[in-house]
């Protein structure tokens, strides 16, 4: 065997190893990006659901207050407002 053949074989082995690392890196990158996209989608869905739940709760609370006020006399409404909705200093 000549020196050129030995160096060529070593170069071929080094190139194969470098190619394997490159392929592994690109696969790992795409898997990580896919996992990050999935996590982002799940977080966005959870945030939308939480906002929707808060909106439903607020609407229900407002409806309950409106119904309560409609069933109270004017004097009772005035008293409630004075007691509960004045600034505390």
C-alpha positions, 0 to 999 in steps of 0.5 A, spaced: 500 500 500 502 506 498 502 512 502 496 516 498 492 510 498 492 510 506 491 517 506 485 517 502 482 511 506 483 515 512 480 521 509 474 517 506 473 515 514 473 522 516 468 524 511 464 519 513 464 520 520 463 528 519 457 526 514 454 522 519 454 527 525 451 532 520 445 528 518 444 526 526 445 534 527 439 536 522 435 530 524 436 533 531 434 540 529 428 538 526 425 534 531 427 539 536 423 544 532 417 540 531 417 539 539 417 546 540 412 548 535 407 542 538 409 545 545 407 552 542 401 550 539 399 547 546 400 553 550 396 557 545 390 553 546 391 553 553 391 560 553 385 561 549 381 556 553 383 560 559 381 567 556 374 563 554 373 561 561 374 567 564 370 571 559 364 566 561 365 567 568 365 575 568 359 574 563 355 570 568 357 574 574 355 580 570 348 577 569 348 575 576 349 582 579 344 585 573 339 580 576 340 581 583 339 589 582 333 588 578 330 584 584 332 590 589 328 596 591 331 603 589 333 604 596 336 597 597 341 599 591 343 605 593 345 602 600 349 597 597 352 602 592 354 606 598 357 601 602 360 597 597 363 601 592 366 607 595 373 609 596 376 607 602 381 612 604 
